[in-house]
Amino acid sequence: MADIFDLTVIGSGPGGYVCAIRAAQLGMKVAVIEKWPTFGGTCLNIGCIPSKALLHASEMFEEASTGFAGLGIKVKPELDLATMMGHKDAVVTANVSGIEFLFNKNKITTFRGTGSITAPGKVLVTPEAGAAQTIETRSIVIATGSVPASLPGISIDEDKVVSSTGALSFKAVPKHLLVIGGGIIGLELGSVWARLGAKITVVEYLDRILPGLDSEAARQMQRILQKQGMSFQLSAKVTGVVTNADGSVTATVEPAAGGEAKTISADAVLLAVGRKPYTTGLGLDVVGVALDERGRVRTDGHFQTNVPGIYAIGDAVAGPMLAHKASDDGAAVAEIIAGQSPQIHYELIPSVMYTNPEVAWIGKSEDELKAAGIEYKIGKFPYTANGRAKAMHATQGYVKVLADATTDRVLGAQIVAKNAGEMIHEIAVLMGFSGAAEDLARTTHAHPTMSEAIREAALMCGDGALHI
């Protein structure tokens, strides 16, 4: 009789691989099923990691092109796109190889192929070649992640009309890239190609970019990106895209509220209108696992589906589609299966957009506090008054801290700054302990640092900042 696993994880992305490793640490016999040739899911292979490699490389190219002269460094950079893409690929290889190493280290059994649940406790693994086999397991975790969302009238070919996957692998810099969607993915990838010389036009259905972000921060980022050469058409929708005989593409654009259509010609189109959960071929209908109205797996507060022994995490369930959220889900569900009682504070999960400057935010925005009728106070400090920012030619942006008007408890924060994603976590820790703006203001920060602006913003919630 074949071995029975304690836990089988379908998918090896940030949720799945963390779940498997944590379960192995807790003494479980663990199996992971992955249909791709490499582990790591979308994030490591065609998402977070390769995009950050290109964001960094393109930022260095732009710095060398336009920023070094002001620092007394005279250079004339030349773009070698093939080498830049090689850097991206090498970063991906190093990361996915690291997951394989961790699986081996933790004695996790891996199966290559597509996993489908045929009954509670049974998962069929179907490889691309060879015979299928059934795994017996006490628990199953669905960690299959998400895929790019699509729009009617637009067919992705990953050549001229691309998803985020294709936008990471252009063979040449497009002269004009049309980005459909003004969210994080579209703006990050648009900024990559803008730095390398492309004209970028962003078409967004809403009347603003970055829905969900504090509206002031969204307006500030739109102005910054416009200065970097990106143009925006808001309250507009793309109803169709045609690839022409000469290799160009033509998009039909209409006002979101209806009206006269016009066309935009470009060299390529990036469709970046969000992502949707991937649950195809999992056999969920066979075993009766319930989905919600958006195709996400329904779970209770402990990641349990309506079928005992079957759990789901990450992008496959409700909640923010963030790699770090999926990882926290993965560790927590492993601990729950092991009989522990972990807790995730979803309201304290930070978000980051890795443009230049970056945007990082956590907790409530002003818009949300106003809508909820919560009285609050604002502490805001600009980077034009920060010594380190001046030294680095990085004075764009600000820190904004939102605190309860009565208790001074920090309710949310936004940072628009170079390396904002590295600075948001001190606010996350503070909020995790229900800290007040005064606590942040009385914490000594090293000088000179970009993080000093956080302290100054917290001071603004009281008697006022010291350096403005």
N, C-alpha and C positions, 0 to 999 in steps of 0.2 A: 504494500500500500504506500502511495506517495506521501511525503511529509505534508502535514497540515501547518500552514503559516498562521501566526497570530494576527498578522496584519498584512494586507495587500493594498498597495497604493497605485492607483491608475494615474500616471502622469508624473514627470520628474522636474517640473518647474519649481520656482521658489517656494510654493506651498507644498508640493509633493516631496521634493527631496529633503526639506527640513522636517516634514512629518516622519519620513522614513528614518532619518538619522536620530531624531529624538526618540522614536519608538525603540530603535535598536539600543540606544543608551539606557532605556528603561527595562531592558532585558527581553524584548519581544523578538520573535523570529519573523523577519520582515522580507517581503517581496515587493519589487517595484516593476511596473510594466511601462515601457516607453516605446512608442512607435517610430520616433525619429532616430536617425543614426547616432545622435549625441544627446547627452542628458542636459538638463537646464531649462527646457521649455522655451517659450517665446522670449522671455526676459534675457536669458544668457545668449541665445542663438541669433535672434532677429529682432530684439527689442531694446531693453534698458542698456545692456552692456555695449553692443556695437554702436548704438546711437550716441552714447556718452564718449566713446572713442572718437567718433567723427566730430562731435561737438567740441571736444578739447583740441583736436588737431586743427579744425577749421578756425577756432579761436586763436590758436598760435599763429596760423597763417595771416589772419587779419591783423594781429598785433604787430607782426613783423612788417606787414605792408603799410600800416597807417600809424601805429603807436610807438614803434621803437625810436623814430626820429626825434620825438619830443624828449626822449630819455638820453639822447646823445649817442644813439646806436645807429649807424648808417648801414643799411642792408637793402638789397633789392631781391625779395624772395621770388622764387619760381615754383609754381604748383606742379607737383608730381602726384597726380591723382591715383595712379596705380600703386605707388608706395604708401600713400595714405590709406587706401583700401587694404593693403597688405598689413598695415598696423592694426586696423580694425579686425581683420581676420585672425591675426595672432593673439589679440586680446581675447577674442571669443574662444579660440582653441585652448588658451591657458585656463580660462574659467570653466569650460565644460570638462576639461581633463581633471580639474580639481574636484568636480562632483564625482567623477568615476573613482578617483582616489579615495574620497570619503566613503563611498559605498563599500569599497573593498575593505577599508579600514574598519568599518562597523559591521562587516560580515553580512551585508544586505544582498540578497539574491536578486538578480536582475533578469528580466525577460524582455526580448525585443519583439515588438509586434503590437497589434491593436487589441486592447482589452475590452471585453464585453461581459456583463454580468448575466449569467444564465439562470441563476437562482441565488437566494441568500447563501453566502458562504462558498459560491462557485464562480470563478472568473475564467472565461475562455480567452486564451492568448492566440491570436492568429498572426503569424509572421508573414512578411512579404513573400518568402519562399519557404517551403517545407511544411510539415504537418502542424496542425493546431494542437494545443494541449490545454487541459483544464487544471486550474490551480484550486486547491481547497484551502479555505481560509476562515478564520473566526470572525474577522472584521474586514471591511472594505472601505477605503477612503477614495472618493472621487476628487481628483485634483487635476482636471483636464484643461483648466484655464479658459482662455477666450480667443476669439479671432476677430479680424477687422470687420466692422459693420459695412454694409453696402447701401447704395441708393438706387432706386428705379432709374433705368435709362443709362446706367453707367456700368460698363463691363471692365473689370480689371484684367489686364494682360501681363502685368509686372514688367512692361517694357515702356510703353508710352503712357498708359494709364496704370498707375501703381498704387499699391497700399504702402504702409510703412516698410514692409519687407523690401519692395522694389526700390524705394527711395533711399535705402541703405547701400544700394549696389549699382548706381548709375555708372556707366562706362565713361561718360564725359559730362562735364558740367552743362546742364541745360541753359540755353540763353534766357528762356522764360519758363518758369515753373508756376503753374496754377495750383494753389492749395485749396481744397474744398474742406472747410472746417477750421474754425479759429480756436481750437482747444490746444491742450499741451502738446500732443503728438505733432499736429500740423505746424505749430509755431516753432517747436524745437527743430524739426527737420527742415522747415523753411529757412530758419536762421543758418543752418549748416550750409545750404547751397547759396544763400545770399552772400555769406562771407567769401565763398569761393567764386563769386562773380555772377550768379544768376539773378535775373529780375524775378521778384516774387510778388504774386498777386494772391491775396487771401480772400476767399468768398465765404462769408459766415451767415447762416440763416437768422440768427438772433441779431439784436441791435447793439451787441457788444461782443468782445472776445472773452475767452476764459470764463464761461459760466461756472458759478460756484465759488469763484474767487471774489474777495472783497472788491466792490465796484471801483473804489478809488485806485487800488492797485492795478486793476485791469485797464483803467484809463491811462495810468502812468506807463504801463508796459506797452500799450498801443502807441503812445507818443514816442517812446524809446525805439521801438521796432520800426516805426515810420522813419525816424532819423537814420536808422541803419539801412534804409532803402526798401523796406517792405511796404506794399500798399494794401489797403483793405476796402472791401466792398461789403458793408454790413446790411442786415435786413434783406438779404438776397439768397436765392437758391439756384443751384445748377440742376437743370432738368434733363440734360443729355450731353454726351461727349462723343464726338466722331473723330476717328483717326483718318487723316487725309492721305492721298496718294504720295505726297511729298514727304511724309513722315511727321508732319505737324499735327496738332490736335486742335479741334474747335469745340468750345463749350458754349452751350446755350444757357444764359443767365437771365432770371426773371426776379422782380421784386418779391419778397417773401409773402407780401399781402396780395399779390396779384398785380398784373400790369404788363406793359410792353416788354417783350423779350429782346435781348441783344446778344451778341456773340463775343467771345474772347478767344483769340488764337494764342497758342503756346506751343512749346516744344514737348512738354510733358505735363501730366496732371497727377497730383497726389490726392487720393481720396482718404481723408482723415476725419471721419465723422463719428469716431468712437469705436467701441468694441462690444461684442456680444458673447455670452457664454457658449462654450463648445461642449455640447452633450450628444452629438451625433454618434450613432453606432455603439452606444454604451449598453444597450439593452434595458434602458430604464423603463420602457413601456412593458417589457416582458415581465419584469419583477414588480412593476407597479409603483416605482418611485415617482412622486408627484413633482411637477414643475409649476412655477408661478406664471403670471401673465406675460412676463418678459423672457421666458424660457430658462430661468435660473432654477436650480434644484432647491426645493423647499426644505428648510432645516429648522430645528428648534434652537434654543439657546445653547445647546451643546453639540451643534453640528450634526445631529442625528436626523436622518430623513424619516419618512413615515414607515420605512421598512427596517425592522430591527437589524442591527449589525452593519448597516450601510450608512456612511457619513459622507459629507461633502464640504469643501473648503474653497477659499480663494475666489477667483473670478467666476467660478461655476455657481456661486451663491450670491445673495444680496450683499450689498456693501460696496465701498470704494474699490475700484479695480487697480490696486497698487501691489507691487511685488512684496513690499514689506508687510502689508496687511495679510497677504497670503501666507507669508512665512510665519507670522504670529498665529494665524489660524492653524497651520500645520503643526507647530509645536504644541499648541493648546489641545488639539483633538487627540494627539498621541498621548498626552498626559491624562485626558479624560478617559480614554480607552484603558489606560493603566490604573484607573481608579483614583486619580488625583482631581483637584478642583481648581484649575487655573482660571484666571480672569483677564480678559482683554478690554482695555478702555478704548473703545473705537472712537470716542470723541476726542481722544488725544493722539490720533495718528496724523503725523505731519504730511503735507504734500509739497512737492518741489517741481518747478519747471526750470530746466537746465539751459536756459538761454543765457545771454550775457547782457545785462546782469541777470542773475537768477532771481526767482521768486519762490519764497517758502512761506507757508502759512499753516496755522494750527488753530483748533477751537472755532469759536464763533467769529463771523465777520460783522461789520457794522450793519450791513443789510439784514442779517439774521437777528441781531439784537433789537433793531428797530421793529422788525416784523413781530417779534415776540413781546414787545412792550417792556423790555428790560432797560432800566436806567443804567447808563454806563458813562465812564470818562475815558478820554483819549490821551495817550502819551505818544507823541510823534517827534522823531528826531531825524533830520536829514543828513545824508552822508557828505554833503558839502561842508559840514562843520566837524567832520571826523579827520583827525590828523593822519592816520594810516591810509585812509581813502585818498586823501590829497597826495600823499607820497606815491601811491600806486596808480594815479590817474583813474580812480574808480569812484568818483563822487556821485554817480547816478544812483538815485534811490533813497530809501529811508527805512526806518523801523517804526512800526506802529503797534502799541500795546493797548489792549482794551481791557479795562478793569471795572468790576462792579462799583457803581457809584456809592454804595453804602458800605460794603465790606472790604473793598479794595482787592478782592480776589480776582486774579487774572482770568479772563474769560476767552481770550483769543489774541492772536498776534499775526502780523504780516511783516515780512522782510523782503524788500526789493534791494538787492545788492550783489556785488561780486561774492561768490561763495556763500550765498544766503542759506543754501541747503546744509552747510556745515555748522551754521549758527543757530538754527531753529531749535536744536535739541535741549539747550539749557532752559528754554521756555517750556518745552514738553515736560521736562523733569519737574520744574517749578509747579506747573499745572497739575501734575500727577500727585503732588503733595498738597494741593489746594492752596498754593502759595499766593501771596499778595504782591502787588506792584512794589510795595515798600520793601519786601524781602529781596526782590531783584535789585532795587535801587541801593540797598545797603550791602550788596555783595561786591567785593572788590574785583575789578576786572583789570587784567594786565594792560599796560600802556606801552606803545601804541598798538591797538588792535581794532579791527572792524567791529568786534563784539562790544566795544565800549559804547557803541550807539544803542545797544539794547538797554544798557544801564541808564543811559541818558533819557531814553524814551520812557523808562519806568519812572525816572525822576519827574518827568513831565506830568505824570499822574498825581504828583504831590505838589511841592512848592515850585517846581520848575527845574529845568536842566541847568547844568553849570556852564556849558560851552556854547550856548546860543542865547 
